[in-house]
Amino acid sequence: MDHKPRILVVDDEADTRTFFAALLEDHGYTVDTAEDGQIGLEKAAATSYDLITLDLSMPEVSGLKFYREMRGEGEPHTPIVVISGVARDMKTFISTRKQVPAPDGYLAKPVDQDEMLRLVENLLSVPS
């Protein structure tokens, strides 16, 4: 298989984007980044991604708004991993909502590299 999975990293912290991009690229993934939810939505509309990592607390368009937009009716299902300091609270909150399905994964900041890579690998190996 020649297809390198393409991942979009959406986070407002430049150091975090750089770290995640380097980690994922070092493990064979093609990575694009977005510094806020609005740019992330624009990139997701223009390019097909195999997975998206998403921070929740961002200026302009928040991660929650991004998530709701991506999970809107008619959108193809791209796995989304919430990576945030409030990931555990978000998991509890989203699991009680019926309007949108729960994200495909959660990681709490600071992120454990091995845990992140395992989750990404597992999500990308599951047929859509």
N, C-alpha and C positions, 0 to 999 in steps of 0.2 A: 504494500500500500504506500503510495507516494504522497498521500495527503497528510500534511502536517496540520494537526488541529490548530484552529485560530481562536485565541482567547482575547476578550476585551476586559481590561482592568479599569474600573471606574472608581476613582478616589481623588479627593481634593488635595491630599498631601503628596507633594512631589517626591519626597524620599520614599514614601510607601509605593507609589507607582513604579519608581525606578527599581526598588528592591523586588517587588513581585514580578515585574517584567524580566529582570535578569534571572531570577530563580526559574521562572517558567521557560524562558528561552534556553537556559542551560540544560533543560530536560526535554528539548526537542519541540517545543511549542512555538508557534508564531504569535506574537503579542502586539496588540494595539492598546493605547491608553487614552483615557479621557479624564480631564480634571474636574468635571462636574457632570451632573445628570443630564443637562441639556446637550452638551457635546456628546455624551454617551448615547443619548437617544438618536442624535443625528448620525453617529457612526454605525449604530445598530441598524438603522434604517437603510444605510448605504451598503453595508457589508454583512455577509452571512457569517455569524460566529458560532463556534461549536460549544462555547461556554463563556459566561460573563461572571467576573467577580465584582462585587458591589459594596461600597461603603454606604452607610445610611446617612450620616451627618455631613451634608455638603451644602455650600451656598447655591444660589440660583435654583436649580431643580434638585430636590433632595433625593436620596436613594430610595425612599419609600415611594415618592411620586414616579421615579424612573421604573421601579418594580411594578407598580400598578399599570403604567403605560405598556410595559413589555408583556404583561400578562392579560392585556385587554383582549377582547374577542377578536378572533381572526389572526392573531399573531402566532407565528410558528413557535413551538416550544423549544427555547434555548435554555439549557440548564443555567440557573443563576445561584451563585454562592454568595450569601451575605457575609461580609467580613467587617466586623465592627466591634467597638468597645461595648456596644449594647446588644450584641448578637443574641445572647441568651434571653433577654427581655423581649426582643423582636420575635424570637421563635415562639415564646409563650403567647404573645399578642396575635401574631399571624395565625397560629393554630386555632384560635377561637373565631376567626373570621370566615365567613362563607363566600364573600365576594371574590376573593382571589385565593388560589392555591398556595400552599406553603412553598417557600424557596426550596431548592433542591439540596442545599447544604448551608451550614452555618460554621463560621470560624470566629473565635474571639481574638481581638487584638490584646497583647502582641501575639502574632500568628506563629505557631510551631511549623517550621518549614516541612518537616516530614509529614505531619498531619495534612497540610495543605496539598502536598504532592499526591498523597494517597487518595484524598477526596477527589481531586481533579482527575486522576487516573481512573478511579472507579466510575465517576460520572461519564467520562468520555468512552468507557468501554461498554456501557449499557446502550443497547440499540434504542433509538428514539421511537 
